[in-house]
C-alpha cells in the first residue's frame, strides 16, 4: 500500500490486491471550503525544526524536532505524526459533513438516510448499553445449533458473509495469469493475534502477548456469562486451535513471494484434497456454486484445517465460533466489551492510554460501510479541480524522470529496460476520486442496532465482491475511499492511486513552490511508481500478469543491488536491542529510495531555466528534503515501535528519513554533509537500484 497504514475487516482483499501508501465531482460550489489560498499551512515552518541539532548530525531531529515537541502524543494514540494529524483533521471535516446530514430529514432508504442512521446509531451509547449483547442473540443461537461437520462449514460461510473472523478467507481478485479476469482466492486466516509469529516464537514479548491474549479470551467469555472454569477451559481450546493454525500459516516473508501463493485448482480437486471440509457446500452457501478456477493460496494451511475438522470436537468448534463472533463485534457493543477489547488490542499491544472518542470510532465504521457515498460529499466540499490538474502535471513529470533513470541504468539489460518502460507507460493513474460512484441502494440499514448495521454492511460488501468473480476486472474500481489519507500501487492492476484525502498539506500544497511539492507528494508518487518494480511488483508485467519479464541476469543483479538496503536497515536499532527488519521492509524501502531519487530529478527538470531563490533561507534542494522529512514527523510509544517492527512492512518514520538520506549524494550536497558526519554513508553502502 504503499506508504499506507491500512487495515480493515476485508484485510485480505487489501493485502493481495494492493501493494502500498479523489471521487468525481469537479464541483466548484461552496468555494469557501475549497479555497486553499487562505487556509493552507506554511509548507516549511521554522517552528517544526530543532535548530539545536545540525542537519548533518541527525536530520530527522533537525527537520522534525520542533514538530514533535509541539505535538505531544495524545493519550488515545500509540503513534501520532503529521500523517496522523492530517487524517484526524480530515476526519473532522468528514464528521461535520455527516453531522449536517444526520441532523436533517431524508427519505427513508435514501443513501443520505443510510449514512445518517448508521452514524447516529453508532453514537447512541444509551441504546447500545441498554441492548448489551441482545443484538447478537440470534447469532449465538445459530452456533448452539451446530451438530455436524457440514454445520461447521455452514458457520464458516456465515461468518465470512457477515464480516466475522473465520478459519480462512474467500475473496475475489484478478487471475495471476490473466489479470483481466476475476477469480476466487482462498487465503489463510483464523487467528486472533495480529501475526502468526506471536503464537510460535519464544522471545519474551511473544510469550507476554500469548499470556495476555489468553487472559483476554477468558475475560470475554466471562462477560458472555460463562463461569470461571468454563472461561479458562474455552481459552485453552482457542489457544490450542489458533496455535495449530498459526504453525501452518505462511510467514509475512513467505507471503511476499507472489509465486508461493499461486496454486490454481478446480473445486473437484479441492474437494478431493479436503475430505473433511465440504467445499462444494461452502461455495454454494456463500453464493458461488460454480466458482470456476480457485487459487488456493496456502495449501498446507487448508490441509491442516481439514485435519482439525477430524480432531476437534463439535463443542470445540462451537467454542471457537463463539470467540470469533464476540471478538469480531466487540467494538460495536456495550462498553464492557468495548473496554475489554481496547485493553488488549490497543492499550496492551500498542501502548495507547485512552480509548479514541466515540465519534472517531463511529466515523471510521461509517467510512468503511458507506465510504464512497461519504467520499462524494467530501470531494464536493474540499477537493478543487485545480488540485487534480496540478497532480496530473506532477505525475507526468515523475514518469519522465523515472523513464530517464531506467534508460541510464548500468546494471539492467536493454531488453528488460524496454519492457520496464512499457510497464511504466502502461501504469494507470487515479487521482482524487473515481469516475463512477458505487451504488448503495442494495445496502439494508435499519434502526435496530449499530452492530447489526455493521454486519449488514459486511454482507453487502461480501456479496458485491462475490458477484464479480468469473467476470472481467473493472478497471475503474477504486480500493480506497476518496477521503482516505493514503495511496497505493496495485500490481495486478498496474495502477497507482492518490485519493483526495492525501492531496492536502503536508503532502500536497496548492500554492507552494515546486521544491516542497516534489519533496512531499512527489516522493509519494515516485514511491508508488517504484512499487511496480520492487521485490514484489517486478514479478508482474505491464498488464498485471504474474510473469517473468526480467532476464535471469537482471534479476540477480537487482537482488545484489537491493541487498544494500536490506543490510543497512538490518543494522538499525529501533529500541533497546531490537533491530529493524530489512527483509520485511525491503519493498517499502526500495519504494522510498525510488521515490526520493525520481522526484528529486523531476524537481530539477521543473526548475530548469527558472530563476530560483532561497525561501525562508533554504535552497530548493534543502526545502525538498525538509518537506520529505515533515511528512514522517511523529511521536511513537515503545510498544508501538515493537509492534510495527514485527508486523509492518513500512520502516518507522524516523528511519524513512535517517535510514535513506545518508545514502543520497544530493542530500549531502544540499546540507554540506561531510564524510565524518553521522548523516553520511560511504559510497559502497549507497543504494544504486534506480
C-alpha positions as CSV (number, residue, x, y, z in Angstrom):
1,X,0.0,0.0,0.0
2,X,2.5,1.8,-0.3
3,X,3.1,4.4,2.2
4,X,-0.2,3.3,3.5
5,X,-1.2,2.2,7.1
6,X,-4.2,0.4,6.1
7,X,-6.1,-2.4,7.8
8,X,-9.8,-3.3,7.8
9,X,-12.1,-6.2,8.1
10,X,-11.6,-7.1,4.4
11,X,-7.9,-7.1,5.0
12,X,-7.2,-9.9,2.7
13,X,-8.5,-8.1,-0.3
14,X,-6.3,-5.1,0.6
15,X,-3.4,-7.3,1.3
16,X,-3.4,-9.1,-2.1
17,X,-4.9,-6.6,-4.4
18,X,-2.9,-3.6,-3.2
19,X,0.7,-3.1,-2.5
20,X,1.2,0.2,-0.8
21,X,1.0,4.2,0.8
22,X,-10.2,11.5,-5.4
23,X,-14.3,10.9,-6.4
24,X,-15.5,12.7,-9.5
25,X,-17.5,15.8,-8.9
26,X,-15.3,18.7,-10.0
27,X,-17.8,20.8,-8.2
28,X,-17.0,24.5,-7.6
29,X,-19.8,25.1,-5.1
30,X,-19.1,26.3,-1.6
31,X,-15.6,27.5,-2.6
32,X,-15.1,28.9,0.9
33,X,-14.0,25.3,1.7
34,X,-12.0,24.7,-1.4
35,X,-10.2,28.0,-1.4
36,X,-6.8,26.8,-0.2
37,X,-5.2,30.3,-0.6
38,X,-6.3,31.4,2.8
39,X,-6.4,28.2,4.8
40,X,-3.2,26.4,3.7
41,X,-0.5,25.9,6.4
42,X,3.1,27.0,5.8
43,X,5.0,24.5,3.7
44,X,8.2,24.9,5.7
45,X,7.6,26.2,9.2
46,X,10.7,27.1,11.3
47,X,8.7,26.1,14.4
48,X,8.8,22.5,13.1
49,X,12.6,22.4,13.2
50,X,15.1,21.7,16.1
51,X,17.9,24.0,15.2
52,X,19.9,22.9,18.3
53,X,20.8,19.9,16.2
54,X,22.8,20.1,13.0
55,X,21.2,18.5,9.9
56,X,24.4,16.6,9.3
57,X,24.2,15.1,12.7
58,X,20.6,13.9,12.9
59,X,18.4,15.2,10.1
60,X,15.2,13.7,11.4
61,X,15.6,15.6,14.7
62,X,16.7,18.8,12.9
63,X,13.8,18.7,10.5
64,X,11.0,17.5,12.8
65,X,12.2,18.0,16.4
66,X,10.1,21.2,16.8
67,X,7.0,19.4,15.4
68,X,7.5,16.5,17.9
69,X,7.8,19.0,20.8
70,X,4.7,20.9,19.7
71,X,2.6,17.8,19.0
72,X,2.9,15.5,22.0
73,X,1.3,12.1,21.9
74,X,-2.4,12.3,22.8
75,X,-3.4,9.7,25.3
76,X,-5.6,7.9,22.8
77,X,-2.8,7.5,20.2
78,X,0.1,4.9,20.1
79,X,1.7,6.9,17.3
80,X,0.9,10.5,16.3
81,X,2.6,12.1,13.3
82,X,1.9,14.7,10.7
83,X,0.4,11.8,8.6
84,X,-2.0,11.0,11.6
85,X,-2.7,14.7,12.2
86,X,-3.9,15.1,8.6
87,X,-6.0,12.0,8.9
88,X,-7.5,13.4,12.2
89,X,-8.2,16.8,10.6
90,X,-9.8,15.1,7.6
91,X,-12.0,13.1,9.9
92,X,-13.2,16.3,11.5
93,X,-14.2,17.6,8.1
94,X,-16.0,14.4,7.3
95,X,-17.7,14.4,10.7
96,X,-19.1,17.9,10.1
97,X,-20.5,16.8,6.7
98,X,-22.1,13.7,8.3
99,X,-23.4,15.6,11.3
100,X,-25.1,18.1,9.0
101,X,-26.6,15.2,7.0
102,X,-27.6,13.2,10.1
103,X,-29.4,16.1,11.7
104,X,-31.6,16.6,8.7
105,X,-34.7,14.7,7.4
106,X,-34.2,12.4,4.5
107,X,-36.3,9.9,2.7
108,X,-36.1,6.5,4.4
109,X,-33.9,4.2,2.4
110,X,-32.0,7.0,0.6
111,X,-28.2,7.0,0.8
112,X,-28.4,10.2,2.9
113,X,-30.7,8.4,5.3
114,X,-28.5,5.4,5.5
115,X,-25.4,7.5,6.3
116,X,-27.2,9.4,9.0
117,X,-28.9,6.4,10.5
118,X,-25.7,4.4,10.6
119,X,-23.8,7.2,12.2
120,X,-26.5,8.2,14.7
121,X,-27.0,4.6,15.9
122,X,-23.2,4.3,16.5
123,X,-23.3,7.4,18.6
124,X,-26.3,6.3,20.6
125,X,-24.4,5.0,23.6
126,X,-27.6,4.8,25.7
127,X,-29.3,2.4,23.3
128,X,-26.1,0.4,22.8
129,X,-25.7,0.0,26.6
130,X,-29.3,-1.0,27.0
131,X,-29.1,-3.6,24.3
132,X,-25.9,-5.2,25.5
133,X,-25.4,-8.5,23.8
134,X,-29.0,-8.8,22.7
135,X,-28.5,-7.9,19.0
136,X,-26.2,-11.0,18.7
137,X,-28.5,-13.5,20.4
138,X,-29.7,-15.0,17.1
139,X,-26.0,-15.4,16.1
140,X,-25.1,-17.2,19.3
141,X,-28.2,-19.3,19.0
142,X,-27.1,-20.3,15.5
143,X,-23.8,-21.5,16.9
144,X,-25.6,-23.6,19.5
145,X,-27.4,-25.5,16.7
146,X,-24.1,-26.8,15.2
147,X,-24.2,-30.6,15.2
148,X,-22.2,-31.8,12.2
149,X,-19.1,-31.0,10.1
150,X,-21.4,-29.6,7.4
151,X,-22.8,-27.3,10.1
152,X,-19.2,-26.1,10.7
153,X,-18.8,-25.4,7.0
154,X,-22.1,-23.5,7.1
155,X,-20.9,-21.4,10.0
156,X,-17.7,-20.5,8.2
157,X,-19.7,-19.3,5.2
158,X,-22.0,-17.3,7.5
159,X,-19.1,-15.7,9.3
160,X,-17.4,-14.7,6.1
161,X,-20.6,-13.1,4.7
162,X,-21.1,-11.1,7.9
163,X,-17.5,-10.0,8.4
164,X,-16.8,-12.2,11.3
165,X,-13.4,-13.9,11.6
166,X,-13.3,-17.4,10.2
167,X,-10.6,-20.1,9.7
168,X,-10.0,-19.0,6.2
169,X,-10.9,-16.1,3.9
170,X,-12.6,-16.1,0.5
171,X,-12.2,-13.1,-1.8
172,X,-12.2,-12.2,-5.5
173,X,-9.2,-10.7,-7.3
174,X,-7.6,-10.8,-10.7
175,X,-6.2,-14.1,-12.0
176,X,-2.4,-14.0,-11.6
177,X,-2.1,-15.5,-15.1
178,X,-4.8,-13.3,-16.7
179,X,-5.2,-10.1,-14.8
180,X,-8.2,-9.1,-16.9
181,X,-10.4,-11.8,-15.2
182,X,-11.6,-12.0,-11.6
183,X,-11.2,-15.4,-9.9
184,X,-11.8,-16.8,-6.4
185,X,-9.0,-16.9,-3.8
186,X,-8.9,-18.9,-0.6
187,X,-6.5,-17.5,2.0
188,X,-5.3,-18.4,5.5
189,X,-7.0,-16.9,8.5
190,X,-8.5,-17.9,11.8
191,X,-6.1,-16.1,14.2
192,X,-6.9,-13.6,16.9
193,X,-3.4,-12.2,17.2
194,X,-2.1,-9.9,14.5
195,X,0.8,-12.1,13.4
196,X,1.3,-15.9,13.3
197,X,4.8,-15.5,14.9
198,X,3.3,-14.4,18.2
199,X,2.0,-17.9,18.6
200,X,5.3,-19.7,17.9
201,X,8.2,-17.5,18.9
202,X,10.0,-17.8,22.3
203,X,11.1,-14.2,22.8
204,X,9.9,-12.5,25.9
205,X,7.5,-10.2,24.1
206,X,5.8,-13.0,22.3
207,X,5.4,-15.0,25.5
208,X,3.9,-12.0,27.2
209,X,1.5,-11.4,24.3
210,X,0.3,-15.0,24.4
211,X,-0.3,-14.8,28.2
212,X,-2.3,-11.6,27.9
213,X,-4.2,-12.8,24.9
214,X,-5.3,-15.9,26.8
215,X,-6.3,-13.7,29.8
216,X,-8.3,-11.5,27.4
217,X,-10.1,-14.5,25.9
218,X,-11.1,-15.7,29.4
219,X,-12.3,-12.2,30.3
220,X,-14.5,-12.0,27.2
221,X,-16.1,-15.4,27.9
222,X,-16.8,-14.2,31.5
223,X,-18.6,-11.2,30.0
224,X,-20.7,-13.6,27.9
225,X,-21.8,-15.2,31.2
226,X,-19.6,-18.3,31.3
227,X,-18.3,-19.3,34.8
228,X,-14.6,-19.1,35.5
229,X,-13.9,-22.8,34.9
230,X,-15.5,-22.8,31.5
231,X,-14.0,-19.5,30.5
232,X,-10.5,-20.8,31.3
233,X,-11.2,-24.1,29.5
234,X,-12.5,-22.2,26.5
235,X,-9.4,-20.0,26.4
236,X,-7.2,-23.2,26.4
237,X,-9.2,-24.6,23.5
238,X,-8.9,-21.3,21.5
239,X,-5.2,-21.1,22.1
240,X,-4.7,-24.7,21.0
241,X,-6.7,-24.3,17.8
242,X,-5.3,-21.0,16.8
243,X,-1.7,-22.1,17.5
244,X,-2.2,-25.1,15.3
245,X,-3.4,-22.8,12.5
246,X,-0.6,-20.4,13.1
247,X,2.1,-23.1,12.7
248,X,0.7,-23.9,9.3
249,X,0.4,-20.3,8.2
250,X,2.9,-18.7,5.9
251,X,5.1,-16.1,7.5
252,X,5.0,-12.5,6.3
253,X,8.2,-13.0,4.5
254,X,6.9,-16.1,2.6
255,X,3.8,-14.1,1.7
256,X,6.0,-11.5,0.0
257,X,6.7,-14.0,-2.8
258,X,3.7,-14.0,-5.1
259,X,4.7,-17.3,-6.7
260,X,4.4,-19.1,-3.4
261,X,0.8,-18.2,-3.1
262,X,-0.1,-19.2,-6.6
263,X,-1.9,-22.6,-6.6
264,X,-4.8,-22.7,-9.0
265,X,-7.2,-25.7,-8.7
266,X,-10.8,-26.5,-9.6
267,X,-13.5,-27.3,-7.0
268,X,-13.4,-31.0,-7.7
269,X,-9.7,-31.2,-6.9
270,X,-10.0,-29.1,-3.7
271,X,-12.9,-31.3,-2.6
272,X,-10.7,-34.4,-3.1
273,X,-7.9,-32.8,-1.0
274,X,-10.2,-31.8,1.8
275,X,-12.3,-34.9,2.7
276,X,-13.5,-33.4,6.0
277,X,-14.4,-29.9,4.6
278,X,-17.4,-30.0,2.2
279,X,-16.1,-27.2,-0.1
280,X,-18.9,-27.7,-2.6
281,X,-21.4,-26.9,0.2
282,X,-19.3,-24.0,1.3
283,X,-19.2,-22.4,-2.1
284,X,-23.0,-22.9,-2.5
285,X,-23.6,-21.2,0.8
286,X,-21.5,-18.1,0.0
287,X,-23.4,-17.7,-3.2
288,X,-20.8,-19.1,-5.6
289,X,-22.0,-22.6,-6.5
290,X,-19.9,-22.7,-9.7
291,X,-16.7,-20.9,-8.7
292,X,-14.5,-21.9,-11.6
293,X,-10.8,-21.8,-11.1
294,X,-9.8,-21.2,-7.4
295,X,-6.4,-20.0,-6.2
296,X,-5.7,-22.0,-3.0
297,X,-3.1,-19.6,-1.7
298,X,-1.8,-21.7,1.2
299,X,-2.4,-25.5,0.6
300,X,-0.6,-26.6,3.7
301,X,-2.8,-24.3,5.9
302,X,-6.0,-25.8,4.3
303,X,-4.7,-29.3,4.8
304,X,-4.1,-28.6,8.5
305,X,-7.6,-27.1,8.8
306,X,-9.0,-30.2,7.1
307,X,-7.2,-32.4,9.7
308,X,-8.6,-30.2,12.5
309,X,-12.1,-31.0,11.4
310,X,-11.4,-34.6,12.3
311,X,-9.5,-34.0,15.5
312,X,-11.5,-31.3,17.3
313,X,-15.0,-32.0,18.7
314,X,-18.2,-30.2,17.6
315,X,-18.2,-28.5,21.0
316,X,-14.6,-27.3,20.4
317,X,-15.7,-25.7,17.2
318,X,-18.8,-24.1,18.9
319,X,-16.4,-22.5,21.4
320,X,-14.2,-21.3,18.5
321,X,-17.1,-19.7,16.7
322,X,-18.4,-18.1,19.9
323,X,-15.0,-16.5,20.3
324,X,-14.8,-15.3,16.7
325,X,-18.3,-13.8,17.0
326,X,-17.6,-11.7,20.1
327,X,-14.1,-10.8,19.2
328,X,-15.2,-9.5,15.7
329,X,-18.1,-7.5,17.1
330,X,-16.8,-6.3,20.5
331,X,-16.1,-2.7,19.2
332,X,-19.7,-2.2,18.3
333,X,-21.3,-3.4,21.6
334,X,-21.8,-2.1,25.1
335,X,-18.9,-0.5,27.0
336,X,-17.9,-3.7,28.9
337,X,-17.0,-5.4,25.6
338,X,-15.6,-2.3,24.0
339,X,-13.3,-1.6,27.0
340,X,-12.1,-5.2,27.3
341,X,-11.3,-5.2,23.6
342,X,-9.4,-1.9,23.9
343,X,-7.4,-3.0,26.9
344,X,-5.8,-5.9,25.0
345,X,-5.7,-4.9,21.3
346,X,-4.9,-1.2,21.8
347,X,-3.6,-0.5,25.3
348,X,-1.5,-3.6,25.7
349,X,-0.4,-4.2,22.1
350,X,0.2,-0.6,21.1
351,X,0.6,1.4,24.3
352,X,-2.2,3.9,23.8
353,X,-3.6,5.0,27.1
354,X,-7.2,6.0,26.3
355,X,-9.9,5.0,24.0
356,X,-10.4,7.2,20.9
357,X,-13.6,9.4,21.2
358,X,-16.7,7.5,20.1
359,X,-17.3,9.9,17.2
360,X,-13.9,8.9,15.7
361,X,-14.6,5.2,16.1
362,X,-18.1,5.5,14.6
363,X,-16.8,7.7,11.8
364,X,-14.3,5.0,10.8
365,X,-17.1,2.4,10.7
366,X,-19.2,4.8,8.6
367,X,-16.4,5.4,6.2
368,X,-15.9,1.6,5.8
369,X,-19.6,0.9,5.3
370,X,-20.6,3.8,3.1
371,X,-17.2,5.1,2.1
372,X,-17.8,6.2,-1.5
373,X,-21.1,7.9,-0.6
374,X,-19.3,9.8,2.2
375,X,-16.4,10.5,-0.2
376,X,-18.7,12.0,-2.8
377,X,-19.7,14.6,-0.2
378,X,-16.1,15.2,0.8
379,X,-14.6,15.9,-2.6
380,X,-17.6,18.2,-3.4
381,X,-16.6,20.3,-0.4
382,X,-12.9,20.0,-0.2
383,X,-11.2,19.0,-3.4
384,X,-10.8,21.7,-6.0
385,X,-10.4,20.8,-9.7
386,X,-7.1,22.8,-9.7
387,X,-5.5,20.3,-7.3
388,X,-6.3,17.4,-9.7
389,X,-4.8,19.4,-12.6
390,X,-1.6,20.1,-10.7
391,X,-1.3,16.4,-9.7
392,X,-1.7,15.4,-13.3
393,X,1.4,17.6,-14.1
394,X,3.4,16.1,-11.3
395,X,2.6,12.6,-12.4
396,X,3.7,13.3,-15.9
397,X,7.0,14.8,-14.7
398,X,7.7,11.9,-12.4
399,X,7.1,9.3,-15.2
400,X,9.5,11.2,-17.4
401,X,12.1,11.3,-14.7
402,X,11.7,7.6,-13.9
403,X,11.9,6.7,-17.6
404,X,15.2,8.6,-17.9
405,X,16.6,6.8,-14.8
406,X,15.7,3.4,-16.3
407,X,17.4,4.2,-19.6
408,X,20.6,5.3,-17.7
409,X,20.8,2.1,-15.5
410,X,24.2,0.4,-15.9
411,X,23.0,-2.9,-14.5
412,X,19.9,-3.6,-16.5
413,X,19.9,-5.1,-20.0
414,X,18.3,-3.2,-22.9
415,X,15.7,-6.0,-23.2
416,X,14.5,-5.6,-19.7
417,X,14.8,-1.8,-19.9
418,X,12.4,-1.7,-22.8
419,X,9.8,-3.8,-21.0
420,X,10.2,-1.7,-17.9
421,X,9.5,1.4,-19.8
422,X,6.5,-0.2,-21.4
423,X,5.2,-1.1,-17.9
424,X,5.8,2.4,-16.7
425,X,3.9,3.9,-19.7
426,X,1.0,1.4,-19.2
427,X,0.7,2.3,-15.5
428,X,-2.8,3.7,-14.9
429,X,-3.1,6.7,-12.6
430,X,-6.1,7.5,-10.4
431,X,-6.3,10.9,-8.8
432,X,-8.8,12.3,-6.3
433,X,-11.9,10.3,-6.9
434,X,-13.5,7.6,-9.1
435,X,-15.2,8.4,-12.3
436,X,-18.2,6.4,-11.3
437,X,-19.7,6.1,-7.8
438,X,-20.7,2.9,-6.1
439,X,-24.4,2.2,-5.8
440,X,-25.6,1.6,-2.2
441,X,-29.2,1.0,-3.0
442,X,-28.8,-2.7,-2.1
443,X,-27.4,-2.0,1.4
444,X,-30.0,-2.6,4.1
445,X,-29.7,-0.3,7.0
446,X,-32.2,-0.4,9.9
447,X,-32.8,1.5,13.1
448,X,-32.5,-1.7,15.1
449,X,-28.9,-1.7,16.3
450,X,-25.4,-0.5,15.5
451,X,-23.8,-3.9,15.3
452,X,-26.5,-5.3,13.0
453,X,-25.9,-2.4,10.6
454,X,-22.1,-3.2,10.6
455,X,-22.8,-6.8,9.8
456,X,-25.3,-5.8,7.1
457,X,-22.6,-3.6,5.5
458,X,-20.2,-6.6,5.7
459,X,-22.8,-8.8,3.9
460,X,-23.3,-6.1,1.3
461,X,-19.6,-5.8,0.6
462,X,-19.0,-9.6,0.5
463,X,-21.9,-10.2,-1.9
464,X,-20.6,-7.4,-4.1
465,X,-17.2,-9.0,-4.1
466,X,-18.6,-12.4,-4.9
467,X,-20.7,-11.0,-7.8
468,X,-17.5,-10.0,-9.6
469,X,-15.9,-13.5,-9.7
470,X,-15.8,-15.0,-13.1
471,X,-16.2,-11.7,-14.8
472,X,-13.9,-9.1,-16.4
473,X,-12.0,-7.0,-13.9
474,X,-13.4,-3.5,-13.5
475,X,-10.5,-1.2,-14.2
476,X,-12.5,1.8,-12.9
477,X,-12.9,0.4,-9.4
478,X,-11.1,2.0,-6.5
479,X,-9.7,0.2,-3.5
480,X,-9.6,3.3,-1.2
481,X,-12.2,5.9,-0.4
482,X,-11.7,9.5,-1.7
483,X,-11.4,10.8,1.9
484,X,-8.6,8.3,2.8
485,X,-5.2,9.8,3.7
486,X,-3.1,7.2,1.9
487,X,-2.1,6.0,-1.5
488,X,-1.5,2.6,-3.2
489,X,0.0,0.7,-6.0
490,X,-1.8,-2.4,-7.3
491,X,0.5,-4.9,-9.1
492,X,-2.3,-6.9,-10.7
493,X,-4.0,-3.7,-12.0
494,X,-0.6,-1.9,-12.6
495,X,-2.1,1.3,-11.3
496,X,-1.3,4.0,-8.8
497,X,-4.0,5.8,-6.8
498,X,-3.9,9.0,-4.9
499,X,-7.2,9.8,-3.1
500,X,-8.3,13.3,-2.4
501,X,-7.6,12.8,1.3
502,X,-3.8,12.7,0.9
503,X,-3.8,15.6,-1.5
504,X,-3.6,18.1,1.4
505,X,-0.7,19.6,3.4
506,X,1.8,18.4,4.4
507,X,1.7,16.1,1.3
508,X,0.4,18.5,-1.3
509,X,0.3,22.3,-1.3
510,X,-1.8,24.0,-3.9
511,X,0.2,27.2,-3.7
512,X,3.7,26.1,-2.5
513,X,6.9,26.2,-4.5
514,X,7.9,23.2,-6.6
515,X,10.6,22.0,-4.2
516,X,8.1,21.4,-1.4
517,X,5.6,19.5,-3.5
518,X,8.2,17.4,-5.2
519,X,9.7,16.6,-1.7
520,X,6.3,15.6,-0.3
521,X,3.7,14.4,-2.7
522,X,6.2,14.0,-5.5
523,X,8.1,11.4,-3.5
524,X,4.8,9.7,-2.7
525,X,4.1,9.5,-6.5
526,X,7.6,8.2,-7.2
527,X,7.2,5.8,-4.2
528,X,4.0,4.2,-5.7
529,X,5.5,4.0,-9.2
530,X,8.6,2.3,-7.8
531,X,6.4,-0.4,-6.2
532,X,5.8,-1.7,-9.8
533,X,9.5,-2.5,-9.8
534,X,10.2,-3.5,-6.2
535,X,10.9,-7.1,-5.0
536,X,7.2,-8.0,-5.3
537,X,5.9,-5.7,-8.0
538,X,8.6,-6.6,-10.5
539,X,7.2,-10.0,-10.9
540,X,4.1,-8.6,-12.6
541,X,4.2,-7.4,-16.2
542,X,2.6,-4.3,-17.7
543,X,-0.8,-5.9,-17.9
544,X,-0.7,-7.1,-14.2
545,X,0.1,-10.7,-15.0
546,X,2.5,-12.7,-12.9
547,X,5.2,-13.3,-15.5
548,X,9.0,-13.5,-15.8
549,X,9.8,-10.4,-17.9
550,X,13.3,-9.8,-16.5
551,X,16.3,-11.7,-17.7
552,X,17.8,-14.0,-15.1
553,X,20.9,-11.9,-15.1
554,X,19.0,-8.7,-14.4
555,X,17.0,-10.3,-11.6
556,X,20.3,-11.5,-10.0
557,X,21.8,-8.0,-10.3
558,X,18.6,-6.5,-8.9
559,X,18.9,-8.7,-5.8
560,X,22.5,-7.7,-5.4
561,X,21.6,-4.0,-5.6
562,X,18.7,-4.3,-3.1
563,X,20.8,-6.2,-0.6
564,X,22.4,-2.9,0.3
565,X,19.1,-1.7,1.6
566,X,18.5,-5.0,3.5
567,X,21.8,-4.8,5.2
568,X,21.5,-1.1,6.0
569,X,18.1,-1.4,7.7
570,X,19.0,-4.6,9.5
571,X,21.7,-2.6,11.3
572,X,19.3,0.0,12.6
573,X,18.4,-0.4,16.3
574,X,14.8,0.8,16.7
575,X,14.6,0.2,20.5
576,X,17.0,-1.2,23.1
577,X,18.5,-4.2,21.3
578,X,15.7,-4.7,18.8
579,X,16.7,-4.2,15.2
580,X,14.7,-3.1,12.2
581,X,13.8,-5.9,9.7
582,X,15.4,-5.1,6.4
583,X,14.0,-8.2,4.7
584,X,10.4,-7.5,5.7
585,X,10.6,-3.8,4.9
586,X,12.6,-4.2,1.6
587,X,9.7,-3.4,-0.7
588,X,8.9,-0.2,1.1
589,X,12.5,0.8,1.4
590,X,13.0,0.3,-2.3
591,X,10.0,2.4,-3.0
592,X,11.1,5.2,-0.6
593,X,14.5,5.3,-2.3
594,X,13.0,5.3,-5.7
595,X,10.5,8.0,-4.8
596,X,13.3,10.2,-3.5
597,X,15.7,10.0,-6.4
598,X,13.0,10.1,-9.1
599,X,11.2,13.1,-7.6
600,X,14.5,14.9,-7.0
601,X,15.3,14.5,-10.7
602,X,11.8,15.7,-11.6
603,X,12.2,18.8,-9.4
604,X,15.4,19.7,-11.1
605,X,13.7,19.4,-14.5
606,X,10.8,21.5,-13.3
607,X,13.2,24.3,-12.2
608,X,15.4,24.1,-15.3
609,X,15.8,27.6,-16.7
610,X,13.9,29.2,-13.9
611,X,15.4,31.8,-11.5
612,X,15.1,30.1,-8.2
613,X,15.9,31.9,-5.0
614,X,16.0,30.9,-1.4
615,X,12.8,30.9,0.6
616,X,13.0,31.4,4.4
617,X,16.7,31.0,4.0
618,X,16.5,27.5,2.4
619,X,17.5,26.5,-1.2
620,X,15.1,24.4,-3.2
621,X,17.2,21.3,-2.6
622,X,17.0,21.9,1.1
623,X,13.3,22.5,1.0
624,X,12.8,19.3,-0.9
625,X,14.4,17.2,1.9
626,X,12.7,19.3,4.7
627,X,9.3,18.7,3.1
628,X,10.1,15.0,2.8
629,X,11.1,14.7,6.5
630,X,8.0,16.7,7.6
631,X,5.7,14.0,6.2
632,X,7.2,11.5,8.6
633,X,7.4,13.7,11.7
634,X,5.9,11.7,14.6
635,X,6.0,10.7,18.2
636,X,5.5,7.0,19.0
637,X,5.3,4.7,22.0
638,X,7.7,1.9,22.7
639,X,5.1,-0.8,22.4
640,X,4.1,0.6,19.0
641,X,7.7,0.6,17.9
642,X,8.0,-3.1,18.7
643,X,4.6,-3.9,17.2
644,X,5.2,-2.1,13.9
645,X,8.7,-3.5,13.6
646,X,7.2,-7.0,13.9
647,X,4.1,-6.5,11.7
648,X,4.5,-3.6,9.4
649,X,6.3,-3.7,6.1
650,X,7.0,0.0,6.4
651,X,10.0,1.3,8.2
652,X,9.3,3.6,11.2
653,X,9.0,7.3,10.3
654,X,12.4,8.2,11.8
655,X,14.2,5.7,9.6
656,X,12.3,6.5,6.4
657,X,14.3,9.7,6.8
658,X,17.6,8.9,8.6
659,X,17.8,5.4,7.0
660,X,17.5,6.7,3.5
661,X,19.1,10.2,3.3
662,X,22.7,9.3,4.3
663,X,23.0,7.3,1.1
664,X,22.0,10.1,-1.2
665,X,24.7,12.4,-2.6
666,X,22.2,15.1,-3.4
667,X,21.3,15.3,0.3
668,X,25.0,15.5,1.2
669,X,25.4,18.5,-1.2
670,X,22.2,20.2,0.0
671,X,23.2,20.3,3.7
672,X,27.0,20.1,3.3
673,X,27.3,16.7,4.9
674,X,30.9,15.6,5.2
675,X,32.5,12.1,5.4
676,X,32.9,12.2,9.2
677,X,29.3,13.3,9.9
678,X,26.7,10.9,11.3
679,X,24.4,11.5,8.3
680,X,27.0,10.3,5.9
681,X,27.4,6.8,4.4
682,X,30.4,5.7,2.4
683,X,29.6,5.3,-1.3
684,X,29.8,1.5,-1.2
685,X,26.8,1.5,1.1
686,X,24.7,3.7,-1.2
687,X,21.7,2.1,-2.9
688,X,22.0,2.3,-6.7
689,X,18.9,0.4,-7.7
690,X,17.3,3.2,-9.6
